[in-house]
Amino acid sequence: MTDKVLVFDTTLRDGEQAAGTRLGSRDKLMVARQLARLNVDIIEAGYPASSPEDLHAVQQIAEEITGPIICALSRAVAEDIRACGKALAKAKRPRIHTGIGASDVHILGKFRDEKYGRDLTEKRVRIVEMGIEAVKLARQYADDVQFYAEDAGRSDPAFLFLMLQAVIEAGATVVNIPDTTGYSVPEQYGALIRGIRENVPNIDRATISVHCHNDLGMAVSNALAGIRNGARQVEGTINGIGERAGNAAIEEVVMALRTRADYYGVHTGVEAREFCRTSRMVADMLGMAVPPNKAVVGANAFAHSSGIHVDGFLKNRDTYEIMRPEDIGLEESRVVLTARTGRHGLRDRLNKLGYELSKEELDQAYARFLLVADKKQEVFDEDLAAILHEELQPVPDAFLLDYLQIYSGTSAIPTATVRLRAKDEVRQGASIGNGPVDAVYRAIASVTKTSARLTRYDIRAVTSGTEAMGEVTVRLEQGDKKATGRGASTDVIEASARAYVDGLNKLASQGEAARDDVGSGPSL
Ligand code: MN
């Protein structure tokens, strides 16, 4: 058996599905480029059948990204598989990922209709047939077909073995054993993988893949147990984002395999020095901040603060450090840009952070950069990311914040006056509220006559210090449409207003036809 473990990244599929926000194709492409630099082996780019936008995003990634295999997800449904075939038509190395429920809970719950059989025994037979048909159809579009046995973690192993044998016979090159619900524990999941190797007669013709969820905090442990028992592909996401409690964090799996190569005896092809940059980009793009104590990429992961530790650390790094910060690309010296930084300087820095901009985008970003540099003198990498995400939105602005004034204080009634531009029209209004942000939001809501509901409001300081930029993320819901708005400014009230207006613009850009029903699709 090979000692290389393939790394399958599903940040753009499982991760995006969970973030509650859709990345546009431009943002997806930006992340895909960074994943290619990270040198993952497979990028799962999306679920093309979910929407025309996602199909387009997968198409663009398939066309441009040539290093890693580009994979697209489908159910065991002909329409889904054809959408994958279309999306991957121009990929150099396409892979279709298809599959079906394997546990009795899934089979009885999702295939309740009599047409799938009258009882569990009949349904099981039909499900395996559907899996075989799906793999055969997928093979017409790609030589590389991965099959997922949804909820394998809770399946009857004997049935799972039969199912895997059948789909490998039908042409599956990879078999994915998802612990969809995060129910497994490492010893048991490892034993399941070993059982597959020992009981599926044609298993040497396929690679076993592990896809673990973190509901009990064991996604990484389960994935490692699977590898230890013979899996040679591991699925996960950057920062461990994903459905519910998330997926196995790729940076943790890779650094565990690397740091404990003495134990696992396997390696990956991942360029670990890109982890920091990738982690930051994903956190910024999806508006999902990384907790400071997160393993490997958290802000405190390499901070030694206890006096005793620091003393030992200075004498000999090995005393308390099992990984070096430079191994994951954590730069020691921070690069600071100022208002004197030219356009080239800004572009170079952005490229180093993994962002490639067109000339128009750079112009836009530079104009905003100068405004920020003017206010806060020193502009850090984190500030640049915040500027980018707000400034380079792919959506047209239905509303533009033109003017904002707040009146607030310990004994004042918070009052906000806003003026917005909407096409050629200028609208203004004022409101009082429970606090300045509430007043601003009420004023914007009345001016825009929106019926959107604010379901989340988060504010964070982008860097440290009182002159730091504040970044606000809001979640808006209107009917079945959802959008995430972001705004950044050295003034947190202004950042709040910008985020709200951004969210409204995104809702407006979705139109009536937009589908947001990925949840009803595969959730392996
Ligand atoms: Mn999943």
Boltz pocket constraint, residues with backbone or C-beta under 6 A from the ligand:
constraints:
  - pocket:
      binder: B
      contacts: [[A, 14], [A, 180], [A, 211], [A, 213], [A, 242], [A, 243], [A, 247], [A, 523], [A, 524]]
      max_distance: 6.0
